[in-house]
């Protein structure tokens, strides 16, 4: 089992300073509620290095395209034995033409 909240904090600590430099608000959530370092841990079975790499890749993308004054959220939604990692940002997104 992996303590997911620890991975969330490692990625979050790395990105919070990068976001501050671009004047982007960065925050983390668990089930839609903002969290801090004293939040209850969420455990999941995963390959830690691969999970960190994926999360950091998505956060890098969000940072690249989110304008100054925007927001980036790193979240986890957990219910019973399932967890979903989410990244939300206020960047322009991908146009419908490019989505094809």
C-alpha positions as CSV (number, residue, x, y, z in Angstrom):
1,X,0.0,0.0,0.0
2,X,1.1,3.5,-0.8
3,X,0.3,6.6,1.3
4,X,-1.2,8.6,-1.5
5,X,-1.4,11.9,0.5
6,X,2.4,11.8,0.9
7,X,2.8,11.6,-2.9
8,X,0.2,14.4,-3.2
9,X,2.3,16.6,-0.9
10,X,5.6,15.8,-2.6
11,X,4.2,16.8,-6.0
12,X,2.4,19.7,-4.4
13,X,5.5,21.1,-2.6
14,X,7.4,21.0,-5.9
15,X,4.7,22.8,-7.8
16,X,3.6,25.3,-5.3
17,X,6.8,27.3,-5.7
18,X,6.7,27.0,-9.5
19,X,3.1,28.3,-9.4
20,X,4.0,31.2,-7.1
21,X,6.6,32.3,-9.5
22,X,4.0,32.5,-12.3
23,X,1.4,34.1,-10.0
24,X,-0.8,31.0,-10.2
25,X,-2.8,29.7,-7.2
26,X,-2.0,26.1,-6.4
27,X,-4.0,24.0,-4.0
28,X,-4.7,20.3,-3.2
29,X,-8.1,18.7,-2.4
30,X,-9.5,15.4,-1.1
31,X,-13.1,14.7,-2.1
32,X,-13.5,18.3,-3.1
33,X,-12.3,19.8,0.2
34,X,-9.0,21.7,0.4
35,X,-6.3,19.8,2.4
36,X,-3.1,20.6,4.3
37,X,-0.3,18.4,5.5
38,X,-2.2,17.3,8.6
39,X,-5.0,15.7,6.5
40,X,-6.1,12.0,6.9
41,X,-4.0,9.8,4.6
42,X,-5.5,7.9,1.7
43,X,-3.8,4.5,0.9
44,X,-3.7,2.8,-2.4
45,X,-1.7,0.1,-4.0
46,X,0.4,1.5,-6.8
47,X,3.9,1.8,-8.4
48,X,5.0,4.9,-6.5
49,X,7.6,6.1,-9.1
50,X,5.3,5.7,-12.0
51,X,2.4,7.4,-10.2
52,X,4.6,10.4,-9.3
53,X,5.9,10.6,-12.8
54,X,2.3,10.7,-14.2
55,X,1.1,13.3,-11.7
56,X,4.1,15.5,-12.3
57,X,3.6,15.2,-16.1
58,X,0.0,16.4,-15.8
59,X,0.9,19.2,-13.4
60,X,3.7,20.3,-15.8
61,X,1.2,20.6,-18.6
62,X,-1.2,22.5,-16.4
63,X,1.6,24.9,-15.4
64,X,2.7,25.4,-19.0
65,X,-0.8,26.5,-20.2
66,X,-2.3,28.2,-17.1
67,X,-2.0,32.0,-17.4
68,X,-0.9,34.3,-14.5
69,X,-3.7,34.8,-12.1
70,X,-5.1,31.3,-12.8
71,X,-5.5,28.3,-10.6
72,X,-4.2,24.7,-10.6
73,X,-5.8,22.0,-8.3
74,X,-4.3,18.6,-7.6
75,X,-7.0,16.4,-6.1
76,X,-7.8,12.9,-5.0
77,X,-11.4,11.6,-4.8
78,X,-11.7,8.4,-2.8
79,X,-14.6,6.2,-2.1
80,X,-14.5,2.8,-0.5
81,X,-11.7,0.9,-2.3
82,X,-11.3,3.3,-5.2
83,X,-9.4,6.5,-5.8
84,X,-9.2,9.0,-8.7
85,X,-6.5,11.6,-9.1
86,X,-7.6,14.8,-10.8
87,X,-5.8,17.9,-12.1
88,X,-7.9,21.0,-12.9
89,X,-6.6,24.2,-14.2
90,X,-7.9,27.5,-15.7
91,X,-5.8,27.2,-18.8
92,X,-7.4,27.6,-22.3
93,X,-7.9,23.9,-22.8
94,X,-7.6,22.0,-26.1
95,X,-9.8,23.3,-29.0
96,X,-12.4,20.9,-30.4
97,X,-10.5,20.7,-33.7
98,X,-7.3,19.7,-31.9
99,X,-9.1,17.1,-29.8
100,X,-9.8,15.0,-32.9
